[in-house]
Amino acid sequence: MGFYTTPSSTTTQVIETGLYNNSPVDIAVEYRNAADAYDALSSGFTADTLKLALNDGFVQQIAAGSVRFNLGNSSYTDRNGTLYRDIDPKTGSGTAAGQIFYGTGNVEITDWNAGQSNNPVLQSLVTQFGGTPVSVVAFRTALTPLRVQSLTITAALQDGTSINVSANSAGVISHPKVTGTVNWEQGIVELYFATKTKITSANRPNIEAKDWYDASMEYTEGSDTYINVPNWVLPETIKYSAVAYSYLPLSADLLGLDPVRLPSDGRVPIFRLADVIVVHHTASENWSNPAINGSLSMGRGRLAYIKLYDSTGKVVDPNMYDVDLDLGEVTLNSNYSAAGLALPLIAEHRIEDAAMALDVQINGTIRLNKPLTHNFPAGSMASSALMMGDIQGRAFNVFSQASWTNEWSDTRIGNPINAQYNDALYPIITINRGVIEERWALIFTSTTAYRVVGEYSGQIGTGDINYDYSPQNPVTLAPYFTIKKEGWGSGWPVGAVLRLETAAASYPVDVARTILQGEGTLDDDSFQIQIRCGVDR
């Protein structure tokens, strides 16, 4: 038999005995007289997080952006899983003060006013039935095309984790919890919310028990097996910001062509079926200690060209060095001088292959009609080539007239004269490097001397019929043309004129360069056009 006691009050203890059970039990009773002294003790601590349960007793998921409550003298509002404190209604900015877990309704507050009431007052809360989190999202932006590297994605995972990611220049989004791509031209965005997880014997049962698990999701890297574990995100929390281009049509008179049939962004394809494509790579080598008869190897052979510059970009006189394109070497001649050059010298060299385009895809893929013969490194480029056919400089339409009338006519003005130049036996000589597109007048200042005037070049020199004459092109250091002394007949009066025309070894090309509107970022800018002849290396 045992007994139990029950105190009847805090001031007087009345012990009642009663039957407890058949087993004996020891009961210990402690008590204190009213006269006994006692000490009051207190203990304090500093909390770093306050935790609340907003939907305690309910299973509905909280709708993002619907939460607002007061704690102390501050108000708290959620934005994409983050709690913000005391948001300024004018600027919309506030202090990040914690996070909210939409799936459970739990709140963790990390910033509050000390010494205030710890009784939260809920002002706004929306819950929803059947909210469906997702792990894969695809959408198209409202405007296109997008400016490269301008896309930013924000989202909130179901566990309250905030996501803030941006795409790089290649349109790739990389983050431990989300990966994806963006097409800058079309504005198509694909997002995959998942965490790369290594499968081990310890976690495999737990992974395979998930309702999203599928054996086809597993993949191997080396000797390890991985799976992308979905990170469930609330679709209504996914937001993006980006910069899109818009284009205004320009005046046809200002542009120089009718823009009606141009695409909206002003860009046109430069590669088409059957075009000749030049694949090329340009590199450079520094020559720190150049010396007479010294050689420098480019490290690769069968080059298209080698050209020397000094460190300031000044072109080195090509007469001071020889190049071996097959071996890929440049050798300084005995006349080399470093005077006026800033060392080190820089040897620019290029490899290239030319082929015809058999197929051109909108994604930039080009299929060529033959294999490439060089090992092109990353960073190589493809350029389109305009085929000109066979071209050669020449002199033609040679005739004489009695006097110079300051008119550039392709036929004689006035009556014929007896004096002529015999261009049948002694044709006027031209070389491709020096000849230009020009109409010339050789105006006699005496019976043997004449001055040479070009329609666009002006007067370039004087000659005499008793000597060969080769006026020099100052750009190429080659003669515009050469007139042989044997071709001149006699009887040239003062004021008579010999007229001729020269055609350059070139091809008429219209170049239209367009620049997008915007603030200038460079003090100067330039471009180059290369004329290629007989290149097959």
C-alpha positions in Angstrom: 0.0 0.0 0.0 1.2 3.5 -0.8 0.0 7.1 -0.4 0.1 10.3 -2.4 -0.2 13.9 -1.2 -2.0 16.9 -2.7 -1.3 20.5 -1.4 -4.6 22.3 -0.9 -3.1 25.9 -0.9 0.1 27.8 -1.1 -0.1 29.0 2.5 -1.2 25.9 4.3 -0.5 22.4 3.4 -3.1 19.8 4.2 -1.9 16.3 3.6 -4.5 13.8 2.7 -3.8 10.1 2.6 -5.4 7.7 0.3 -5.0 4.4 -1.3 -2.4 4.5 -4.2 -1.7 0.9 -5.2 -0.5 -2.2 -3.7 3.2 -1.4 -4.0 5.0 0.7 -1.4 6.2 4.1 -2.7 8.5 6.6 -1.1 7.2 10.2 -1.3 9.6 13.1 -0.7 8.0 16.4 0.3 9.8 19.8 0.3 8.4 22.9 1.9 9.4 26.4 3.0 8.1 28.5 5.9 6.9 32.0 5.1 9.6 33.4 7.3 12.4 31.8 5.3 14.5 34.2 3.2 15.0 33.7 -0.6 17.0 35.4 -3.4 15.5 36.6 -6.7 17.7 35.6 -9.7 17.5 36.7 -13.4 19.4 35.8 -16.6 19.6 37.7 -19.9 20.6 36.6 -23.4 20.8 38.2 -26.9 18.8 36.6 -29.7 19.9 36.8 -33.3 16.7 35.5 -34.8 13.0 35.7 -34.0 10.8 32.9 -35.4 7.1 33.1 -36.1 4.6 30.8 -37.6 2.1 32.9 -39.6 -0.3 30.1 -40.7 0.0 27.9 -37.6 -2.8 25.3 -37.7 -3.3 25.6 -41.5 -1.8 23.7 -44.4 -2.3 26.2 -47.2 0.7 27.7 -48.9 1.2 31.4 -48.5 0.9 33.5 -51.6 4.1 35.4 -52.4 3.9 39.2 -51.8 0.8 39.0 -49.6 2.4 39.1 -46.1 2.5 42.3 -44.0 2.7 42.4 -40.2 3.8 44.7 -37.4 6.3 43.9 -34.7 7.0 46.6 -32.2 6.9 49.9 -34.0 8.1 48.4 -37.4 6.2 46.9 -40.3 7.5 43.9 -42.3 6.6 43.0 -45.9 7.7 40.0 -48.0 9.3 40.2 -51.5 10.3 37.0 -53.2 11.0 35.2 -50.0 12.8 38.1 -48.3 11.3 40.2 -45.5 11.8 44.0 -45.7 11.4 46.3 -42.7 9.9 49.8 -42.8 9.6 50.2 -46.6 9.5 53.8 -47.7 6.3 54.4 -49.7 8.1 57.1 -51.8 11.2 55.1 -52.9 10.0 51.5 -52.3 13.2 50.7 -50.4 13.5 49.1 -47.0 15.9 47.1 -44.8 16.3 43.4 -45.5 15.2 41.9 -42.2 14.8 38.1 -42.6 13.1 35.6 -44.8 9.8 33.8 -45.1 9.2 30.1 -46.1 6.0 30.1 -48.2 5.5 26.4 -48.0 5.4 26.2 -44.2 4.5 29.7 -43.3 7.5 30.1 -40.9 9.2 33.4 -40.6 12.7 34.2 -39.4 13.3 37.8 -38.4 16.9 39.0 -38.2 16.4 42.7 -37.7 14.1 44.4 -35.2 13.9 47.2 -32.6 15.1 46.1 -29.2 12.9 46.8 -26.2 9.7 46.9 -28.2 6.6 44.7 -27.8 7.2 41.1 -29.0 3.6 40.6 -29.9 3.3 40.6 -33.7 0.1 42.0 -35.3 -0.8 40.4 -38.7 -2.2 42.9 -41.2 -2.2 41.0 -44.5 -1.9 37.3 -45.4 -3.2 35.3 -48.4 -3.0 31.6 -48.5 -3.9 29.4 -51.5 -5.0 25.8 -52.1 -3.3 23.7 -54.8 -0.3 26.0 -55.4 2.0 24.2 -57.8 5.8 24.8 -57.5 7.9 24.1 -60.6 11.5 23.4 -61.3 11.6 24.1 -65.1 10.5 27.4 -66.6 10.5 28.8 -70.2 9.2 32.1 -71.3 9.8 34.9 -73.9 10.5 38.5 -73.0 8.0 41.2 -73.9 10.5 43.0 -76.2 13.3 41.8 -78.4 16.2 41.9 -79.2 17.8 42.1 -75.8 21.1 43.9 -75.0 23.8 41.4 -74.3 24.4 40.8 -70.5 21.3 42.9 -69.5 19.1 40.0 -68.2 18.6 39.5 -64.5 16.3 36.8 -63.0 15.0 36.9 -59.4 12.8 34.2 -57.8 12.0 32.6 -54.5 12.3 28.9 -53.8 9.5 27.1 -51.9 11.8 26.9 -48.9 12.2 30.7 -49.0 15.7 30.9 -50.6 16.0 34.0 -52.7 17.6 33.6 -56.2 19.2 36.5 -58.1 21.2 35.5 -61.2 22.3 37.1 -64.5 23.3 35.8 -67.9 26.8 36.2 -69.3 27.7 37.5 -72.8 27.1 34.0 -74.2 23.6 33.9 -72.8 24.4 31.3 -70.2 23.0 31.4 -66.6 25.1 29.5 -64.1 24.3 29.2 -60.4 24.5 26.3 -57.8 20.7 26.2 -57.6 19.6 27.3 -61.2 21.1 27.1 -64.7 19.7 28.2 -68.0 20.1 30.0 -71.3 18.8 33.1 -73.0 18.6 33.9 -76.7 19.5 37.6 -77.0 17.9 37.9 -80.5 14.6 36.2 -79.8 14.3 36.8 -76.0 13.6 33.2 -75.2 14.7 32.2 -71.7 14.9 28.7 -70.3 15.5 28.1 -66.5 16.3 24.8 -64.7 16.1 25.0 -60.9 18.1 22.1 -59.6 21.2 21.3 -57.5 23.8 18.9 -58.8 24.0 16.1 -56.2 26.4 13.2 -56.0 24.5 9.9 -55.5 26.0 7.7 -52.7 24.9 4.5 -51.0 23.8 6.6 -48.1 21.5 9.1 -49.9 20.3 6.8 -52.8 17.3 5.4 -50.8 16.2 8.9 -49.9 16.5 10.1 -53.5 14.8 7.2 -55.0 11.9 7.6 -52.6 11.1 11.1 -54.0 8.1 11.3 -56.3 10.0 13.2 -58.9 12.8 10.6 -59.2 13.4 8.9 -62.5 16.3 6.6 -63.2 16.9 8.4 -66.6 17.8 11.6 -64.6 21.0 10.0 -63.4 24.3 10.7 -65.2 27.9 9.9 -64.7 31.0 12.0 -64.6 34.2 9.9 -64.3 33.5 7.2 -61.8 30.8 9.2 -59.9 27.0 9.2 -60.5 25.1 12.5 -60.2 21.5 13.6 -60.3 20.0 17.1 -60.5 17.8 17.4 -57.5 14.9 19.8 -58.3 14.7 23.1 -56.4 11.0 23.9 -56.3 10.2 27.5 -57.1 7.0 29.5 -56.9 6.2 30.6 -60.4 4.6 33.8 -59.4 7.9 34.9 -57.7 9.9 34.6 -61.0 10.7 38.1 -62.3 13.1 39.4 -64.9 14.6 42.7 -65.9 16.4 43.3 -69.2 17.2 46.1 -71.7 15.7 45.7 -75.2 16.6 47.5 -78.3 14.1 49.4 -80.4 14.9 50.8 -83.8 13.6 53.8 -85.7 13.6 53.9 -89.5 16.1 56.3 -91.0 15.6 58.5 -94.0 16.5 56.8 -97.3 18.3 60.0 -98.4 20.4 60.0 -95.2 21.1 56.2 -95.3 21.8 56.1 -99.0 19.5 53.2 -99.6 15.9 52.3 -99.2 15.5 50.6 -95.7 12.0 49.2 -96.3 13.2 45.7 -96.9 15.9 45.7 -94.2 15.2 43.8 -91.0 13.9 45.8 -88.0 17.3 45.8 -86.3 19.1 47.0 -89.4 21.3 43.9 -89.8 21.6 41.8 -92.9 23.2 38.4 -93.5 26.8 38.5 -94.7 27.1 34.8 -95.6 25.0 33.1 -98.3 24.9 29.9 -100.2 27.8 29.6 -102.7 29.7 32.6 -101.1 33.5 32.3 -100.7 34.3 32.2 -97.0 37.8 33.0 -95.7 38.6 31.3 -92.3 41.5 33.1 -90.8 43.5 33.6 -87.5 45.9 36.5 -86.9 48.6 36.4 -84.2 51.7 38.3 -83.4 55.2 37.7 -82.1 57.4 40.1 -80.2 61.0 40.5 -81.4 62.9 42.1 -78.5 66.4 42.0 -79.9 66.3 42.3 -83.7 69.6 42.3 -85.5 70.9 42.3 -89.1 70.6 38.8 -90.6 68.6 37.7 -87.5 65.5 35.5 -88.0 62.3 35.1 -86.1 60.0 32.1 -86.4 56.3 32.5 -86.1 55.8 29.0 -84.7 53.6 27.9 -87.7 54.1 27.5 -91.4 52.2 28.0 -94.6 51.3 31.6 -93.7 49.2 34.0 -95.7 51.4 37.0 -94.8 54.0 38.4 -92.3 54.3 42.1 -91.6 56.6 43.9 -89.2 55.6 46.9 -87.0 57.4 48.6 -84.2 55.8 48.8 -80.7 54.0 52.1 -81.6 52.3 50.5 -84.7 54.7 52.1 -87.2 55.2 50.0 -90.3 58.7 48.7 -90.8 60.1 49.3 -94.3 59.4 46.0 -96.1 62.7 46.5 -98.0 64.6 45.9 -94.8 63.4 42.3 -94.3 62.5 39.1 -96.2 59.8 36.6 -95.3 59.5 32.9 -95.9 55.8 32.2 -95.8 56.2 28.4 -96.1 58.5 28.2 -93.1 56.9 31.0 -91.2 60.1 33.0 -90.7 61.1 36.7 -91.2 64.8 37.6 -91.7 66.3 41.1 -91.4 68.4 42.2 -94.4 71.8 43.9 -94.2 70.1 47.3 -94.7 68.1 47.0 -91.5 68.3 50.0 -89.2 66.5 50.5 -85.9 66.6 54.3 -86.3 63.2 55.8 -85.8 61.7 52.5 -84.6 60.5 51.7 -81.1 61.5 48.2 -79.9 60.4 45.5 -79.6 59.4 44.8 -83.2 56.1 43.1 -83.6 55.7 40.4 -86.3 52.0 40.1 -87.3 51.2 36.9 -89.2 48.1 35.1 -90.3 46.9 31.6 -91.5 43.8 31.3 -93.6 41.7 28.9 -95.8 39.3 29.9 -98.5 36.3 27.7 -99.3 32.8 27.9 -100.7 29.7 27.8 -98.4 27.6 24.8 -99.1 25.1 25.5 -96.3 24.4 28.5 -94.1 22.2 28.2 -91.0 20.4 30.9 -89.1 22.2 29.9 -86.0 25.6 30.8 -87.5 26.7 27.3 -88.6 28.5 27.3 -92.0 29.3 24.1 -93.9 32.1 24.4 -96.4 32.8 22.5 -99.6 36.3 21.3 -98.4 38.1 20.5 -95.2 40.2 23.2 -93.5 43.9 22.7 -94.0 45.1 24.6 -91.0 44.6 23.9 -87.3 42.7 27.1 -86.4 42.7 27.9 -82.6 39.8 29.4 -80.6 39.2 33.0 -81.6 39.6 32.4 -85.3 37.2 34.3 -87.6 35.3 33.8 -90.8 34.9 36.6 -93.3 33.0 36.9 -96.6 35.0 37.5 -99.8 33.8 39.5 -102.8 35.1 37.8 -105.9 36.4 40.3 -108.5 37.7 38.0 -111.2 40.8 38.8 -113.2 41.8 42.5 -112.9 44.8 44.4 -114.3 45.9 48.0 -114.7 46.1 49.5 -118.1 46.4 52.7 -120.2 44.0 53.3 -123.0 42.1 55.9 -125.1 45.3 57.7 -126.2 44.7 60.7 -128.5 46.1 64.2 -129.2 44.4 67.5 -129.7 45.5 71.0 -130.8 45.0 72.8 -127.5 43.9 72.3 -123.9 40.4 73.5 -123.2 40.2 72.4 -119.5 37.5 69.9 -120.5 37.9 66.2 -119.6 36.4 64.6 -122.6 36.8 61.0 -123.7 37.0 62.2 -127.4 39.1 64.8 -129.2 37.9 68.4 -129.0 38.7 70.3 -132.2 40.5 69.2 -135.3 43.1 66.5 -135.5 46.8 67.4 -135.5 49.8 65.7 -137.2 51.7 65.0 -134.0 50.8 61.7 -132.4 52.2 59.2 -129.9 52.7 55.7 -131.4 51.1 53.5 -128.6 50.9 50.6 -131.0 54.6 50.0 -131.1 55.5 51.6 -127.8 52.5 51.1 -125.5 52.2 53.1 -122.3 53.4 50.8 -119.5 51.5 50.3 -116.3 52.0 48.1 -113.3 49.2 47.1 -110.9 50.9 48.6 -107.8 51.1 52.1 -109.1 48.4 52.7 -111.6 45.2 54.5 -110.5 41.8 55.3 -112.1 42.5 58.7 -113.7 42.3 60.8 -116.9 45.5 62.5 -117.8 46.5 65.5 -120.0 50.1 66.0 -121.1 50.2 69.7 -122.0 53.2 70.9 -124.1 55.0 74.0 -122.7 57.6 73.8 -125.6 58.2 71.7 -128.6 59.6 68.9 -126.4 58.7 69.6 -122.7 55.3 69.0 -121.2 53.6 69.0 -117.8 51.4 66.2 -116.6 48.0 67.0 -115.1 45.4 64.5 -113.7 41.7 65.2 -113.6 41.6 64.4 -109.8 45.4 64.3 -109.1 46.2 67.8 -110.4 49.7 68.5 -111.8 52.1 65.8 -110.7 55.2 66.6 -112.7 56.9 67.5 -116.0 58.6 65.5 -118.7 60.4 65.7 -122.0 59.8 63.6 -125.2 63.6 62.9 -125.4 63.5 60.8 -122.2 61.4 58.0 -120.8 59.0 59.4 -118.2 57.6 57.6 -115.1 55.7 59.8 -112.6 55.7 58.2 -109.2 52.7 57.3 -107.1 53.6 58.6 -103.6 51.4 56.1 -101.9 52.9 52.9 -103.4 56.2 54.3 -104.5 55.6 52.8 -108.0 55.0 54.8 -111.2 51.5 55.8 -112.3 52.6 54.9 -115.9 55.7 54.9 -118.1 55.9 56.7 -121.5 58.7 55.5 -123.7 60.7 58.2 -125.5 60.6 56.2 -128.8 56.9 56.6 -129.1 56.9 60.4 -129.5 56.7 61.7 -133.1 57.8 65.1 -134.1 55.9 68.3 -134.7 54.4 69.0 -131.2 53.4 72.7 -131.0 53.3 74.6 -127.8 49.9 74.2 -126.2 49.2 70.8 -127.8 47.9 68.0 -125.6 48.3 64.3 -125.4 45.2 62.7 -123.7 45.2 59.3 -122.1 43.3 57.3 -119.4 44.5 54.7 -116.9 42.4 52.0 -115.2 43.5 50.8 -111.8 43.9 47.1 -110.9 40.9 47.3 -108.6 37.2 46.6 -108.5 34.4 49.1 -107.8 33.0 48.4 -104.3 30.4 50.5 -102.4 31.1 50.4 -98.7 28.2 51.3 -96.3 29.3 51.4 -92.7 26.6 51.6 -90.1 26.9 52.4 -86.4 24.2 51.9 -83.8 22.9 55.1 -82.1 24.4 55.8 -78.7 27.1 57.7 -76.9 30.6 57.5 -78.3 33.0 55.2 -76.3 36.2 55.7 -78.4 38.0 58.9 -79.3 38.7 57.4 -82.8 37.6 54.4 -84.8 38.7 52.8 -88.0 38.3 49.8 -90.3 40.3 48.2 -93.1 39.5 46.7 -96.5 41.9 44.2 -97.9 42.4 43.5 -101.6 43.6 39.9 -102.1 45.2 38.6 -105.2 45.9 35.0 -106.1 45.9 33.8 -102.4 46.0 30.0 -102.2 47.9 29.0 -99.1 
